[in-house]
Amino acid sequence: MISDPNRNEKKEILLVALGGNALIRKGQTGAIEEQLTNLSLPMSQIARLSGDYRIIITHGNGPQVGNLMLQQECCEVAPRLPLEILVAQTQGQIGYMIESTLDNEFMKLRLDAKQYFVTLLSYVVVDENDPAFHNPSKPIGPAFAEETAANLPYPTVKTPKGYRRVVASPRPVTIVEKREIRKLIDLGFIVIACGGGGIPVVRERRTFHGVDAVIDKDLASAKLAEEVGVDIFLIATDVEGVAVSFGRPEQKFLRTLSTSKAARYLEDGEFPPGSMGPKVEAAVQFLQRGGKRAIISSIEDIEKAVAGRVGTEIVKDS
């Protein structure tokens, strides 16, 4: 029997947005064995948190979808697939890995009650007139040295990890399956949704059709959190939290950051658009639209961050 909806509705809703490093660590090739091993750390924490929260998991797909594009370019026999189809493929691929790892972690806990989880293919509506379609900015795929990037047949951008391919990244307007997601979490399911930022689609009268783009998963997660009524929005990444002067001798990690200060830092370019920028923007957006708590922390410290002991807590101005 599925969990009692009345009992579940008393729990707060926690959305955990996993960064790409939850699956592929720096210096790794991205082999499936590596990704499954890496997932055990966040999934063990999420399994334990599920006793106290209704949980939604979102995730990035930058390395995976970029690799799929590279694989297509290396093969002239099979027809090439559009980017939105590759995003859909990564939703199934990563959703399977999350589900199987989560199942293993629940078995380790030896819980008596059966746990329910589901990966939901997620469409995210974007505006076909979004200026992002004329200014590709979303990094995907592997990182290259500057010399290699200069000779690639597609645009790249410098990121902290090296030069990476960039594609259009329009802003999310709404999550198509928001009602289904809310219903499932109320029934006791852990829902894996908006993988890779969701499949980007535009409206055409009463139907949708896909577009060639990748949506930022943090901004899509914030939109989902807003539309589903999430209480706690946690972005898990490869650093301990938000830092000012990142990578410089005067670097300083922040335990709290007000929404007004965050907005000023974003405007001043303190948080790069290819890394911390969208995370801070997503956290601010979530709070400004009714969310209770927004946290940015490391993958290793998800539980401690929810408990308020580590990470950077973004707070509303009093």
C-alpha positions in Angstrom: 0.0 0.0 0.0 1.2 3.5 -0.8 1.8 5.8 2.2 -1.1 7.5 3.9 -1.6 10.9 2.1 -2.8 12.6 5.3 0.4 11.6 7.1 2.6 12.7 4.2 1.0 16.1 3.9 2.2 17.0 7.4 5.8 16.7 6.2 7.7 19.6 4.7 8.7 19.3 1.0 12.4 19.2 0.4 13.8 19.7 -3.1 17.4 18.6 -3.6 19.0 19.8 -6.8 22.1 17.7 -7.5 25.0 19.2 -9.5 26.9 17.3 -12.1 29.6 16.3 -9.7 27.1 14.1 -7.9 27.7 11.7 -10.8 31.1 12.6 -12.3 33.9 13.9 -10.1 36.8 16.0 -11.3 39.4 13.9 -13.2 37.0 11.0 -13.9 36.0 9.7 -17.3 32.3 9.5 -16.6 32.2 5.7 -16.7 28.8 4.3 -15.5 30.6 2.5 -12.6 32.1 5.8 -11.5 28.7 7.5 -11.6 26.9 4.8 -9.7 29.6 4.8 -7.0 29.5 8.6 -6.7 25.7 8.6 -6.3 25.8 6.5 -3.2 26.9 9.5 -1.1 24.0 11.8 -1.9 21.4 8.9 -2.1 22.3 7.6 1.4 21.6 11.0 2.8 18.4 11.4 0.9 17.2 8.0 2.0 17.7 9.0 5.6 16.0 12.4 5.1 13.0 10.8 3.5 11.7 9.8 7.0 11.1 13.5 7.8 10.5 15.1 4.4 8.6 14.6 1.2 11.4 14.7 -1.4 11.9 15.8 -5.0 15.2 15.2 -6.7 16.4 17.2 -9.7 19.8 16.9 -11.4 22.1 18.3 -14.0 23.1 16.6 -17.2 25.8 18.8 -18.6 28.5 16.1 -18.9 26.1 13.4 -20.1 24.3 15.4 -22.8 27.6 16.8 -24.0 29.0 13.4 -24.3 25.9 12.2 -26.3 26.5 15.1 -28.7 30.2 14.1 -29.1 29.2 10.5 -29.7 26.8 11.6 -32.5 29.5 13.7 -34.1 31.8 10.6 -34.2 29.3 8.5 -36.1 28.1 9.2 -39.6 26.0 6.1 -40.0 23.1 6.8 -37.6 21.0 9.9 -38.0 21.8 12.7 -35.5 19.2 13.5 -32.9 18.1 17.0 -31.8 19.2 18.4 -28.5 15.8 18.0 -26.8 15.8 14.3 -27.6 19.3 14.0 -26.0 18.0 15.8 -22.9 15.1 13.3 -22.7 17.6 10.4 -23.0 19.7 11.7 -20.1 16.5 12.0 -18.0 16.0 8.3 -18.4 19.6 7.4 -18.0 20.3 9.4 -14.9 16.9 8.7 -13.4 17.6 5.0 -13.7 21.0 5.4 -11.9 19.4 7.5 -9.2 16.6 5.0 -8.6 18.8 2.0 -8.5 21.3 3.6 -6.1 18.5 4.9 -3.9 17.0 1.5 -3.8 20.3 0.1 -2.6 20.6 2.7 0.1 17.1 2.0 1.4 18.0 -1.7 1.6 21.0 -0.9 3.7 18.8 1.0 6.1 16.6 -2.1 6.4 13.4 -0.2 6.6 10.3 -2.3 7.1 8.0 -0.1 4.9 8.5 -0.2 1.1 9.8 3.0 -0.4 8.3 4.4 -3.6 10.2 6.5 -6.1 9.6 7.4 -9.7 11.4 9.2 -12.5 9.1 11.5 -14.4 9.8 12.7 -17.9 9.6 16.4 -17.5 8.7 19.1 -20.1 9.7 22.7 -19.3 8.1 25.5 -21.3 10.4 28.3 -22.6 9.7 31.4 -24.6 10.5 30.9 -28.2 11.5 34.6 -28.3 13.9 34.3 -25.4 17.2 36.2 -26.3 19.2 33.2 -25.1 18.5 31.5 -28.5 20.8 34.2 -30.1 23.4 34.1 -27.4 24.5 30.5 -26.4 25.8 30.4 -22.8 25.1 27.1 -21.2 28.3 24.9 -20.8 27.8 21.2 -21.6 30.1 18.3 -22.2 33.8 17.8 -21.2 36.3 20.6 -20.5 39.1 21.3 -23.1 42.4 23.1 -23.0 42.4 26.6 -24.6 44.5 25.4 -27.5 42.0 22.5 -28.3 39.0 24.7 -27.8 40.3 27.2 -30.4 40.0 24.6 -33.1 36.6 23.2 -32.2 33.7 23.6 -34.7 31.3 25.0 -32.1 31.3 27.9 -29.6 33.0 27.4 -26.2 33.2 29.4 -23.0 35.9 29.5 -20.3 34.7 27.9 -17.0 36.6 27.0 -13.8 37.1 23.5 -15.2 38.4 24.6 -18.6 36.8 25.5 -22.0 33.4 23.9 -22.6 30.9 23.8 -25.4 28.0 26.2 -25.0 24.4 26.0 -26.2 21.3 28.1 -25.9 19.8 28.2 -22.3 16.4 29.9 -22.3 14.7 30.7 -18.9 12.0 28.3 -17.7 8.5 29.6 -17.8 6.5 26.7 -16.3 6.8 23.0 -15.6 4.2 21.1 -17.5 4.0 18.1 -15.1 3.8 20.2 -11.9 0.4 18.9 -10.9 1.4 15.3 -11.4 4.6 15.9 -9.3 2.7 17.4 -6.4 0.2 14.5 -6.4 3.0 11.9 -6.4 4.9 13.4 -3.5 1.6 13.7 -1.5 1.1 9.9 -2.1 4.6 9.2 -0.6 6.7 8.9 -3.8 10.2 10.4 -4.0 10.0 12.1 -7.4 13.0 12.5 -9.7 12.0 15.3 -12.1 13.3 18.1 -14.3 16.4 16.2 -15.1 19.0 18.3 -16.9 16.7 21.3 -16.5 13.8 19.5 -18.2 13.0 18.9 -21.9 12.8 22.4 -23.4 9.5 23.0 -25.3 7.5 25.9 -26.6 3.8 26.2 -26.9 2.1 26.0 -30.2 -1.6 26.6 -29.7 -2.7 23.6 -27.4 0.4 21.5 -28.1 4.2 21.6 -27.4 7.2 21.0 -29.6 10.8 20.6 -28.5 13.6 23.2 -29.2 17.3 23.0 -29.5 18.5 24.1 -26.0 19.4 23.1 -22.5 17.7 24.8 -19.5 19.8 25.6 -16.4 18.8 22.9 -13.9 19.0 25.3 -10.9 16.6 27.8 -12.5 14.3 25.0 -13.6 14.4 23.5 -10.0 13.5 26.9 -8.5 10.5 27.2 -10.9 9.4 23.7 -10.0 9.9 24.5 -6.3 7.7 27.6 -6.7 4.9 25.8 -8.6 4.8 22.7 -6.4 5.0 24.5 -3.0 8.4 23.3 -1.8 9.4 24.4 1.7 13.2 23.8 1.5 15.3 24.2 -1.6 18.8 22.8 -1.4 21.3 23.1 -4.2 24.1 20.5 -3.7 27.4 21.2 -5.5 31.2 20.6 -5.4 32.0 23.4 -2.9 31.0 24.0 0.7 28.8 27.0 -0.1 28.8 30.5 -1.6 32.1 32.4 -1.5 33.1 35.9 -2.4 36.5 36.4 -4.2 36.4 32.7 -5.1 39.7 31.3 -6.1 41.6 34.4 -4.8 43.7 34.7 -1.7 41.0 36.7 0.0 38.3 34.1 -0.7 35.7 33.8 2.0 32.8 31.4 2.3 29.5 32.8 3.6 27.3 31.0 6.2 24.4 33.4 5.4 23.7 35.7 2.5 20.7 38.1 2.3 18.7 38.3 -0.9 19.6 42.0 -1.4 23.3 41.3 -1.0 23.1 38.3 -3.3 21.4 40.5 -5.9 24.2 43.1 -5.6 26.9 40.4 -5.9 25.2 39.0 -9.0 25.1 42.5 -10.6 28.7 43.1 -9.8 29.8 39.8 -11.4 30.9 38.2 -8.2 29.3 34.9 -9.1 30.1 33.6 -12.6 27.2 32.7 -14.9 28.8 29.3 -15.7 29.0 28.2 -12.1 27.7 29.8 -8.9 25.7 32.6 -10.6 22.6 30.5 -11.6 22.6 28.8 -8.1 22.4 32.1 -6.2 19.9 33.5 -8.7 17.7 30.4 -8.3 17.9 30.5 -4.5 16.9 34.2 -4.4 14.1 33.6 -6.9 12.7 30.8 -4.8 12.6 32.9 -1.6 11.2 36.0 -3.3 8.3 33.8 -4.6 7.2 32.3 -1.3 9.8 29.7 -0.4 10.8 29.2 3.2 14.5 28.2 3.1 17.2 28.1 0.4 20.6 26.5 1.0 23.7 25.9 -1.2 26.0 23.3 0.2 28.4 20.5 -0.8 27.2 17.1 -1.9 28.9 15.6 1.1 26.9 17.7 3.6 23.3 17.5 2.4 22.0 16.3 5.8 24.0 18.8 7.8 22.9 21.6 5.5 19.2 20.8 6.0 19.9 20.8 9.7 21.3 24.3 9.4 24.8 23.4 10.5 26.8 24.0 7.2 26.5 25.5 3.8 25.3 29.0 2.8 21.7 29.8 3.8 20.2 32.5 1.6 17.8 34.6 3.7 15.1 37.1 3.0 15.8 40.7 4.0 14.0 41.6 7.2 
